[in-house]
Amino acid sequence: MSTTTSDLQSIAEKVGAGKRLSYEDGVRLYESPDIHTIGELANMVRERLHGRTTYYNINLHINYTNYCVLRCQFCSFYKPYSKSDDQNGGYELTVDQIVERAQHAYHQGATEVHIVGGLHPKLPFNYYVDMCRCIRQACPKLHIKAFTAIEIIHFTRISKPRLSIQQVLERLRDAGLGSLPGGGAEIFDDRVHDQVFKSKVGHEGWFDVHRTAHQLGIFSNATMLYGHIEKPTERISHLIKLREHQDESLAKGNAHFNCVVPLPFIPQGSELAHLPGPTGMDDLRTLAIVRLMLDNVAHLKAFWIMQSPKLAQVSLNWGVDDFDGTVVYYDITKGHGQSTTHQELSSDRIKRLIIEAGGVPVERDTLYQRVVRDESDRQKNLQWGGEFNRH
């Protein structure tokens, strides 16, 4: 690191020695103009952990409803509840429709289904239990990663008799739930919470769900939504809270955060559409800083749906080791000029993007175990996009 600027020299020495960075270090990384050194330091950590191995998976996202009782300002996904689906663009999928989509993906080689949705005011808790149970029956080896922390808390409120977070998670786990995504974290700061998503539970509730999940042996991910009204200092505080929780989970040894997923705010269609959103440089800086600050979370993912495939490819040399997966359908955000929920990359294209960035593509399952496929599986993956286009 002979070209390191003086303002980052002490940080570079810490990173080189494998020492933990402080809050002050994180703030300095955001203030430094030396963006290239920040990327180089993050890549050093990435290669220390994973070499040039770059993970991806064959997955399918399902958003079961966009009806939601919340009105978060950053969200362009939610619709107020209406009994008629065609009144305002709202929808809700039946359990049979969800199972049909999951089963089709399963037969095409998917190892994971990722399920999240709005907080529907009318659907009973049994709908979610039945969803997991029916997917598990139809697709025995398909990992079900489903329901953000706020969804889990919503389930405690609608269950009759009312259930605790632990009881909800146990019921879902027994029905087939494999792990939790990390959505709904946003920014762990009271000022940001009160201004942008006041109706949503704060960081105490989010951590309660993930702490309980980890105690039950249920792995999860963590997120950070950046690029709206938050300050760089608030991003660093958010990351330190995640790091402290991970320390706690690792010490207990049951389960922990598998991966952290920084999510850039996409203003279009939200109540904050007047904001510019993060730039590509801010994306790369933030991904790199997350890698440097979260020394106890093994994997860093660039969610290409929101980062764009091209920037996600560049990020593989800025600390990122996970390109995410095929996704296929995603309705929560439609960034970069897209107007359709069909947002898909084939496994072959993902591998090509990884190789061009100097990575070694490795297909993983949800828990980062290597997936080994035979020739018949490979042929399924070659047909992946065309099959879904016809459904």
PLY file of the C-alpha trace (Angstrom):
ply
format ascii 1.0
element vertex 391
property float x
property float y
property float z
element edge 390
property int vertex1
property int vertex2
end_header
0.00 0.00 0.00
2.88 2.36 -0.81
0.54 4.85 -2.49
-1.77 5.15 0.53
-2.51 8.78 1.38
-1.59 10.00 4.85
-5.20 10.28 6.03
-5.68 6.53 5.48
-2.24 5.27 6.55
-3.26 4.23 10.06
-6.39 2.53 8.70
-4.32 0.68 6.10
-1.99 -0.53 8.86
-4.96 -1.82 10.88
-6.42 -3.60 7.88
-3.06 -5.13 7.01
-2.71 -6.43 10.58
-6.29 -7.73 10.67
-7.32 -5.31 13.43
-10.87 -4.03 13.90
-11.71 -0.54 12.65
-13.32 2.00 14.97
-16.27 4.32 14.44
-13.79 7.14 13.83
-12.03 5.04 11.21
-15.32 4.45 9.42
-16.15 8.15 9.37
-12.67 8.89 8.00
-13.22 6.37 5.19
-16.30 8.32 4.13
-14.47 11.64 4.32
-11.36 10.55 2.43
-11.01 11.51 -1.26
-8.75 8.48 -1.77
-11.48 6.20 -3.13
-9.02 3.88 -4.86
-7.14 3.03 -1.67
-10.46 2.31 0.06
-11.32 -0.12 -2.71
-7.86 -1.69 -2.55
-8.13 -2.18 1.23
-11.58 -3.77 0.88
-10.28 -6.07 -1.83
-7.41 -7.07 0.46
-9.93 -8.22 3.07
-12.05 -9.95 0.44
-9.08 -11.94 -0.85
-7.92 -12.74 2.67
-11.31 -14.32 3.34
-12.20 -15.84 -0.02
-9.36 -15.44 -2.49
-10.96 -14.83 -5.89
-13.88 -17.15 -5.19
-17.11 -15.37 -6.08
-20.43 -16.85 -5.08
-23.78 -16.89 -6.86
-26.92 -19.00 -6.58
-29.87 -20.19 -8.62
-32.82 -18.57 -6.91
-36.30 -17.20 -7.40
-37.81 -14.19 -5.64
-41.53 -14.18 -4.90
-43.33 -11.08 -3.61
-46.64 -12.48 -2.41
-48.45 -9.14 -1.98
-47.83 -5.43 -2.31
-50.70 -4.49 0.00
-49.21 -2.98 3.13
-50.49 -1.21 6.23
-47.28 0.84 6.41
-46.53 4.01 4.45
-42.73 4.25 4.44
-41.59 7.28 2.46
-38.77 5.43 0.69
-41.07 2.65 -0.59
-42.53 2.63 -4.10
-43.81 -0.93 -3.69
-46.72 -0.69 -1.24
-50.38 -0.24 -2.15
-53.26 0.54 0.23
-55.51 -2.45 0.67
-58.43 -2.84 -1.74
-60.83 -5.76 -2.13
-60.45 -5.47 -5.89
-56.90 -6.19 -7.13
-57.26 -4.08 -10.26
-58.23 -0.84 -8.54
-54.78 0.48 -7.70
-52.30 -2.07 -8.94
-52.44 -4.08 -5.75
-52.27 -7.86 -5.70
-52.06 -10.88 -3.43
-51.00 -14.35 -4.51
-52.73 -17.49 -3.34
-50.72 -20.24 -1.70
-51.30 -22.39 -4.79
-49.89 -19.67 -7.06
-46.81 -19.32 -4.85
-46.25 -23.07 -4.76
-46.63 -23.30 -8.54
-43.92 -20.66 -9.05
-41.62 -22.27 -6.49
-42.15 -25.74 -7.97
-41.37 -24.54 -11.49
-38.13 -22.93 -10.29
-37.26 -26.06 -8.32
-37.61 -28.27 -11.38
-35.41 -25.85 -13.32
-32.61 -26.23 -10.79
-33.25 -23.50 -8.21
-31.89 -24.18 -4.74
-33.55 -21.20 -3.03
-36.84 -19.33 -3.03
-36.73 -15.85 -1.46
-40.16 -14.70 -0.27
-41.10 -11.29 1.14
-44.11 -9.00 0.84
-46.08 -6.14 2.33
-47.88 -6.29 5.66
-51.27 -7.43 4.41
-54.10 -6.33 6.75
-56.40 -9.31 6.07
-54.34 -12.45 5.47
-54.25 -14.75 8.55
-51.08 -16.20 10.04
-52.01 -19.65 8.75
-51.56 -18.33 5.20
-47.83 -17.95 5.84
-47.54 -21.28 7.64
-49.40 -23.02 4.81
-47.15 -21.28 2.28
-44.02 -22.76 3.85
-45.55 -26.18 4.42
-46.90 -26.53 0.89
-43.62 -25.41 -0.69
-41.75 -27.90 1.46
-44.09 -30.71 0.43
-43.84 -29.85 -3.27
-40.10 -29.05 -3.27
-38.38 -31.05 -0.51
-34.85 -29.77 -1.19
-35.68 -26.13 -1.96
-34.43 -23.77 0.75
-37.10 -21.30 1.88
-35.61 -17.93 2.80
-38.58 -15.80 3.74
-40.06 -12.94 5.74
-38.25 -9.85 6.99
-38.15 -8.94 10.67
-41.10 -6.55 10.34
-43.13 -9.31 8.69
-42.35 -11.62 11.62
-43.49 -8.94 14.08
-46.64 -8.43 11.98
-47.33 -12.18 12.29
-47.14 -11.92 16.10
-49.85 -9.24 15.95
-52.26 -11.08 13.65
-51.91 -14.57 15.16
-54.86 -15.81 17.20
-54.12 -16.44 20.01
-51.29 -13.94 19.86
-47.87 -15.56 19.55
-44.40 -14.39 20.58
-41.57 -13.86 18.10
-40.10 -17.19 19.15
-43.41 -19.02 18.72
-43.95 -17.51 15.26
-40.46 -18.51 14.15
-40.88 -22.01 15.56
-44.18 -22.48 13.73
-42.67 -21.28 10.46
-39.50 -23.33 10.92
-41.52 -26.47 11.61
-43.49 -25.77 8.41
-40.31 -25.49 6.31
-38.75 -22.04 6.77
-34.98 -22.31 6.36
-33.62 -18.82 7.00
-34.50 -15.12 7.14
-33.52 -12.39 4.67
-32.15 -9.21 6.15
-34.65 -6.68 4.79
-36.30 -3.95 6.81
-33.16 -2.84 8.64
-33.05 0.47 6.70
-30.85 2.72 8.91
-30.60 2.11 12.66
-31.04 5.72 13.73
-33.92 7.39 15.58
-33.78 10.59 13.51
-33.97 8.72 10.21
-36.60 6.34 11.56
-38.90 9.14 12.76
-38.62 11.05 9.50
-38.78 8.30 6.87
-40.34 5.11 8.27
-41.92 6.08 11.58
-44.71 3.49 11.35
-42.18 0.64 11.08
-40.56 -0.94 14.14
-37.18 0.48 15.00
-33.86 -1.25 15.39
-34.81 -2.83 18.74
-37.60 -4.83 17.08
-35.43 -5.77 14.10
-32.68 -7.07 16.37
-35.19 -8.89 18.60
-36.30 -10.97 15.62
-32.79 -11.78 14.40
-31.53 -12.47 17.93
-34.37 -14.92 18.49
-33.81 -16.52 15.09
-30.11 -17.00 15.81
-30.89 -18.51 19.21
-33.18 -21.00 17.46
-30.46 -21.91 14.98
-32.05 -20.00 12.10
-29.46 -18.15 10.00
-30.21 -14.74 8.51
-28.78 -11.88 6.48
-28.48 -8.18 7.28
-29.08 -5.10 5.15
-28.55 -1.35 5.12
-30.62 0.99 2.94
-28.40 3.96 2.08
-28.54 7.05 -0.11
-31.69 8.82 1.13
-31.67 11.25 4.10
-29.11 9.47 6.29
-25.64 10.83 6.96
-22.39 8.90 6.54
-21.96 8.94 10.32
-25.35 7.22 10.67
-24.31 4.55 8.19
-21.23 3.79 10.30
-23.32 3.61 13.48
-25.65 1.17 11.68
-22.71 -1.06 10.73
-21.31 -1.05 14.25
-24.69 -2.14 15.64
-24.69 -5.04 13.16
-21.12 -5.91 14.13
-21.96 -5.94 17.83
-24.95 -8.19 17.25
-22.82 -10.56 15.15
-20.25 -10.74 17.96
-23.05 -11.78 20.30
-24.44 -14.40 17.91
-21.04 -15.88 17.12
-20.25 -16.18 20.83
-23.41 -18.22 21.40
-22.68 -20.42 18.39
-26.19 -21.36 17.23
-26.61 -19.19 14.11
-25.56 -15.77 12.87
-25.61 -13.40 9.91
-24.43 -15.23 6.80
-24.15 -12.14 4.65
-24.59 -8.38 4.61
-26.41 -6.76 1.69
-26.06 -2.96 1.27
-29.07 -1.68 -0.68
-28.92 1.63 -2.58
-32.04 3.76 -2.29
-33.91 4.08 -5.60
-36.03 7.27 -5.46
-38.35 6.70 -8.45
-41.99 6.27 -7.45
-41.44 6.91 -3.73
-42.37 9.90 -1.59
-38.67 10.80 -1.66
-38.51 10.94 -5.44
-37.04 14.45 -5.22
-33.82 13.02 -3.81
-31.05 12.05 -6.24
-30.18 8.69 -4.70
-26.60 7.42 -4.42
-24.11 7.69 -7.26
-22.08 4.80 -8.58
-19.06 6.10 -6.68
-21.07 6.21 -3.47
-22.18 2.62 -4.15
-18.58 1.42 -4.52
-17.35 3.40 -1.51
-20.18 2.08 0.66
-19.70 -1.54 -0.40
-15.98 -1.24 0.36
-16.57 0.39 3.75
-19.10 -2.28 4.72
-16.47 -4.93 3.95
-13.90 -3.10 6.06
-16.18 -2.40 9.03
-17.96 -5.77 9.26
-14.95 -7.93 9.97
-17.09 -10.67 11.55
-19.57 -11.23 8.70
-18.11 -13.62 6.16
-19.88 -12.51 3.00
-20.72 -9.23 1.28
-23.32 -9.24 -1.48
-23.89 -6.77 -4.30
-27.60 -7.12 -5.08
-27.38 -6.59 -8.84
-31.10 -5.81 -9.13
-30.48 -2.54 -7.29
-26.76 -2.02 -7.96
-27.08 -2.94 -11.68
-25.16 -5.90 -13.12
-22.34 -3.69 -14.39
-21.65 -1.97 -11.08
-22.03 -5.28 -9.23
-19.36 -6.68 -11.54
-16.96 -3.82 -10.71
-17.68 -4.26 -7.00
-16.13 -7.75 -7.10
-12.80 -5.93 -6.82
-14.08 -3.59 -4.09
-14.69 -6.11 -1.32
-17.72 -7.99 -2.67
-17.59 -11.79 -2.90
-21.26 -12.58 -3.68
-23.08 -11.61 -6.90
-26.47 -12.91 -5.65
-28.46 -15.04 -8.08
-30.79 -15.40 -11.04
-33.73 -13.72 -9.14
-36.12 -13.88 -12.18
-38.93 -11.71 -10.77
-38.57 -8.77 -8.40
-41.35 -6.28 -7.75
-40.10 -4.18 -4.84
-37.85 -1.88 -6.88
-37.49 -1.31 -10.60
-34.33 0.69 -10.91
-32.22 1.81 -13.84
-35.14 2.57 -16.13
-36.84 -0.82 -15.87
-40.62 -1.03 -15.82
-41.12 -4.78 -15.48
-40.99 -7.23 -12.61
-39.13 -9.70 -14.85
-35.54 -9.00 -13.82
-33.35 -11.97 -14.56
-29.79 -13.03 -15.25
-28.97 -16.53 -16.45
-26.36 -18.49 -14.53
-24.14 -18.46 -17.63
-24.21 -14.66 -17.79
-23.50 -14.36 -14.07
-20.49 -16.64 -14.45
-19.24 -14.63 -17.43
-19.50 -11.36 -15.47
-17.60 -12.92 -12.57
-14.84 -14.33 -14.79
-14.39 -11.00 -16.61
-13.83 -9.38 -13.19
-11.09 -11.87 -12.41
-13.23 -14.02 -10.14
-13.73 -17.75 -9.87
-17.50 -18.42 -9.97
-18.80 -20.90 -7.41
-22.48 -21.81 -7.19
-23.61 -21.88 -3.56
-26.74 -22.75 -1.66
-28.33 -20.35 0.82
-25.92 -21.32 3.61
-22.84 -20.98 1.35
-22.28 -24.67 0.77
-20.89 -25.40 -2.70
-23.46 -26.81 -5.15
-22.16 -29.59 -7.40
-24.29 -30.31 -10.47
-24.30 -33.11 -13.01
-24.86 -32.70 -16.76
-28.66 -32.92 -16.53
-28.65 -30.06 -14.00
-26.47 -27.98 -16.34
-28.94 -28.44 -19.17
-31.77 -27.25 -16.91
-29.88 -24.07 -16.16
-29.30 -23.41 -19.87
-33.08 -23.44 -20.33
-33.77 -21.29 -17.26
-34.56 -17.95 -18.89
-36.61 -19.29 -21.78
-38.75 -21.44 -19.52
-39.61 -18.55 -17.24
-40.35 -16.24 -20.11
-43.18 -18.57 -21.05
-44.76 -18.49 -17.60
0 1
1 2
2 3
3 4
4 5
5 6
6 7
7 8
8 9
9 10
10 11
11 12
12 13
13 14
14 15
15 16
16 17
17 18
18 19
19 20
20 21
21 22
22 23
23 24
24 25
25 26
26 27
27 28
28 29
29 30
30 31
31 32
32 33
33 34
34 35
35 36
36 37
37 38
38 39
39 40
40 41
41 42
42 43
43 44
44 45
45 46
46 47
47 48
48 49
49 50
50 51
51 52
52 53
53 54
54 55
55 56
56 57
57 58
58 59
59 60
60 61
61 62
62 63
63 64
64 65
65 66
66 67
67 68
68 69
69 70
70 71
71 72
72 73
73 74
74 75
75 76
76 77
77 78
78 79
79 80
80 81
81 82
82 83
83 84
84 85
85 86
86 87
87 88
88 89
89 90
90 91
91 92
92 93
93 94
94 95
95 96
96 97
97 98
98 99
99 100
100 101
101 102
102 103
103 104
104 105
105 106
106 107
107 108
108 109
109 110
110 111
111 112
112 113
113 114
114 115
115 116
116 117
117 118
118 119
119 120
120 121
121 122
122 123
123 124
124 125
125 126
126 127
127 128
128 129
129 130
130 131
131 132
132 133
133 134
134 135
135 136
136 137
137 138
138 139
139 140
140 141
141 142
142 143
143 144
144 145
145 146
146 147
147 148
148 149
149 150
150 151
151 152
152 153
153 154
154 155
155 156
156 157
157 158
158 159
159 160
160 161
161 162
162 163
163 164
164 165
165 166
166 167
167 168
168 169
169 170
170 171
171 172
172 173
173 174
174 175
175 176
176 177
177 178
178 179
179 180
180 181
181 182
182 183
183 184
184 185
185 186
186 187
187 188
188 189
189 190
190 191
191 192
192 193
193 194
194 195
195 196
196 197
197 198
198 199
199 200
200 201
201 202
202 203
203 204
204 205
205 206
206 207
207 208
208 209
209 210
210 211
211 212
212 213
213 214
214 215
215 216
216 217
217 218
218 219
219 220
220 221
221 222
222 223
223 224
224 225
225 226
226 227
227 228
228 229
229 230
230 231
231 232
232 233
233 234
234 235
235 236
236 237
237 238
238 239
239 240
240 241
241 242
242 243
243 244
244 245
245 246
246 247
247 248
248 249
249 250
250 251
251 252
252 253
253 254
254 255
255 256
256 257
257 258
258 259
259 260
260 261
261 262
262 263
263 264
264 265
265 266
266 267
267 268
268 269
269 270
270 271
271 272
272 273
273 274
274 275
275 276
276 277
277 278
278 279
279 280
280 281
281 282
282 283
283 284
284 285
285 286
286 287
287 288
288 289
289 290
290 291
291 292
292 293
293 294
294 295
295 296
296 297
297 298
298 299
299 300
300 301
301 302
302 303
303 304
304 305
305 306
306 307
307 308
308 309
309 310
310 311
311 312
312 313
313 314
314 315
315 316
316 317
317 318
318 319
319 320
320 321
321 322
322 323
323 324
324 325
325 326
326 327
327 328
328 329
329 330
330 331
331 332
332 333
333 334
334 335
335 336
336 337
337 338
338 339
339 340
340 341
341 342
342 343
343 344
344 345
345 346
346 347
347 348
348 349
349 350
350 351
351 352
352 353
353 354
354 355
355 356
356 357
357 358
358 359
359 360
360 361
361 362
362 363
363 364
364 365
365 366
366 367
367 368
368 369
369 370
370 371
371 372
372 373
373 374
374 375
375 376
376 377
377 378
378 379
379 380
380 381
381 382
382 383
383 384
384 385
385 386
386 387
387 388
388 389
389 390
